[in-house]
Amino acid sequence: MLKSLLKCGAACAVLGGYSCSVWAQDSQNTDQVSTDGESFDHETILPPRLRPIIVTANGAPSYPEQVGQSITEINLPLIEQRQAATISDLIDSTPGVTVSRNGGIGKTTALRIRGAEGDQTLTLIDGVRVNDPSSPGGGFDFGNLLIGNIERVEILRGPNSVPWGSQAIGGVVNIVTSAPQGLNARAEYGSNDRSSVAANAGIESGILSASLGGGYFRDDAISAFRGGTEADGYRQYAANGKIGLRLSDDIDVDLRGYFADSKTDIDGFPPPLFSFADTTDFSTAQEIFGYAGVNFRLFDGALKNRAAFTIADINRDNFSIAGQAVPDFLARGRTERFEYVGDAQLSGALRSVFGIEHENSRFNDGFTFAKTNVSSAFGQIIADPSDSVTFTGGARFDDHRDYGSQVTFSANGSWRPSYDTVIRAAYGEGFKAPTLFQLRSDFGNVTLKPEQSRSYEVSIEQKLLDDRLTLGAALFLRNSRDQIDFASCFGQTTGICTNRPFGTYDNIDRTRAKGLELQMNIRPADNVTIDANYSYTDSEDRTSGLALLRRPKHDANINADWQPVDGVNLGASLQMVGDSFDTDFQTFTRTQLDGYALVALRASYQVTGAVTLYGRVDNLGDENYETVSGYGNYGRTAHIGIRANF
């Protein structure tokens, strides 16, 4: 039975990293899981109190209770229940995560996990690493990532560079788009003349499975400049598709693609005062992500293999006025990866996950063209010495053309003294290679070293009252060194400042983040669910002793949902965020951002088995708040929509 589950899970992992969660934000349990064309009734396979979720946090499928790291999954029922418009808004309610955005939807959006930098989060969409090599810090801008046709989001909190490589100092966000059978569609309209439509269709016939989705989003939005009066709107067209071919019982071919074309109005620093103000500036972005892979099983399924080629291509342009022929600023980033991952069942209690990768990346900002590459190999051992204990350990070797070689280690363990209790511990090392902009641009420094971190965490999860109450707590500590930041060269002409009158990048920062995460899920009645979490994050620059910017120490979320009668669902959310600090864009001095509390209400009504009406009110109290100094946020807004599944 275990072999059947692992075969099912391995196929899931091989076909796109469909990992699930140690702490799953899931208000709806299902009796069956179908993966790779197989289904099983978990009551006949799993002990009754083990959840039927397969986890790939370690690069291999496992029971959730066997993973020693902190992971949160947001599945499709929860996505539909919360009614969020963007992935960042959805993730913002999870423990250990804070989000900052430069104005309304579509503006630059950074996600920070456990106090790490926004550029220190690795992001994947359908198995493709989408961090942008043309951005200064190499991070992924969540501003253009809407809910669209997203089916699942997984957040790994804490570094684990062994299976994931560079950029995973803060953690990993893995996003999976829909691959339905049949047709589903959604349309929504609301405040600021916001309108959106999305549809997805899929078929499965014989050896072929295929799906195609698309969406359109438009929002007149608000002024990005907090004191402005001109609305800075946003528009996006997006599409995604998947094709699967089952050539035999042991060979599958998997093709995936994602495309988004976005335009957003922005504010800037116009002459003659060069102070932050309303402008006619706007930016465009085209994002193309692709995946082509083959999955094959050898030795009666004891060795599962995945070989794939992925590509991420991001083009960004900034313009001052409509009709402008040449952009004021451009950025072209492209990453190509070749990867192989093997999963070998060495014995009933021992397995190995291993892989080799090669990545080519390049960028062009109109002045500088640069490219680099890195080759990597990693291996992990997952051992179950008893039914109640699982250990995972591994190492990774990276050979980068510009900064040399790097070895990274990780280890985690899970102890299950009973079905109701899980105790976890993890040690993870993270590293982040200097970006091409940091190395080769006009502000570059070819002597940069990679950023490095060491992270520790312990956690416990306890089920009570016949699974109606689940409590969780986690303690974490992460120390980072050689963190790259921009160094001013004003008045200096030697050392790294030679020929750098405006400044350059250097390994000048050392940071520390430590904290506590508390979670609770309670079902006081069969038709009532309450989720709550609280995060305390103490992050500081170890050189200056100052708190890091845009990291509130206190963050709490409460979500309550009630089904008074069949087909009717009512819900409310409360987000409370404490004070934080930022750099004021007018005076360039350190300033405090006041804390805030946001209330949202939502409702849905299932008209028929296939059609659901829904609506929500966000920021019910019309709170005036900032997540980035000088940039505005939405006041009270209301939206209505309809969903259909056929």
C-alpha angles and dihedrals in degrees: 000000000000089000090055091051093048091048089052092047094045090055088051091052094044092049096059119318095279092176124169135200147285087205105026117197091216124143093178124059121200127211095219138039119204118198131162091356094305128106134190138184105240093208089067095046110030130053104261096254097049112094117237095238125125117214127205099179090122093045091265136076116264141155109273090243090060096062119093098199134081113258133164125199125198110196133195098267089053093045089054092044095052094045094208118169098212136037091235092057089050094049092044090076094057123097119270094014129111127179130204124190132186095230130307132356114315096029122119107296126190127192119205122195118202093340097308123136118273088242090057095070119094113218127198130187114194091338096312119119103229104182108136115244090194095061116091094246098029094239130142117253107225090193093096097041107101127177090254107136098345114146104179141007125196125191121198108196115209134025124298108161094164096085097017106040125202125011096031096108092116098030144271132284112200116191125192123194124214124276102182133175108228126004134309128176139177134193128185139179132182152124121354087029089285113175130172139170130185133176136179130188130185141177136191121198126159110310093350130085121172140169135182128190138177141177146186126206131183131174129171084205125176137287110291088212106074093222095043131109100201114094114232105212133200136212133182139178115194140175137180134185142180134194125187127187121193101202093173140337088281105034129065132171118209127193125179136172138182129188133179131176113192139178125188133177114230139187126229148162108293125189145286095034096024090210125138110279147134113299139170091241120131137175134213130204134189117192124188122180124179139180131189118177145158124211121199135173126211136188095029091310096309090118118044119189137191125189118181147165118211133184133193118188121180125179120186130182133180123205134186098208138012114270094026108153099206122039121238088225134013136182128190119188128176133175127185122187135189113194141173124190125185128193114195125186100213095178139335091283102028133063137163130216116194140160151170126219140182123194130189119192135176140175139194126191097177092265104049131037117193139162138183141170141211132200120203144182129188140176136190135187120208113194132184104192089173140004090264102043133064126179126190125186135165151155136217133202122202126186110195121191093224109032102027131229131344132187120202131187136194138176135178138170141195128205121193109189088174139356088263098053133058123178119190138187130182141180118193137176121208134190136180123200119225111264124244089249091054091047106037112018125099086273094043131129117200092195094067119131124213119269112250136196142180120207134190130187141169125189143171133205121196129186119204140173095034092309094309091114125043122181127188138181132181134184119199140180128186127181119192130190138181088031111176120237137157113271120204116232096192108149093001127108104167138076114008089353094067107126089356105106094163098042141267142226122274141167093256106132133085116182139181131198125185132164156128131263123197125188136182135182118184133176105193088174135011091257099043128075127178123188121186136171138175127196128195111192121179107188124171145167102250091208099054099020090228123136114259116255124265093009112120113204094218127046127162134175132189123186122182126184129185132186104199093177135001111289096016122098127180126186145172135194132199122192119186119188125183131221121294139174134247141164113267110235093212100049100018089226130126112272137177123247110210120233122251144194123221126195124196131183126199140177139180135190124198103220094182135351089275105033129066129180118206142173142175144189116216125200091012092184093053090237117194107217146145133219091178121034112258096010125109132227135206119279121207112334135175130203137181129194149164131227127196130187122188 
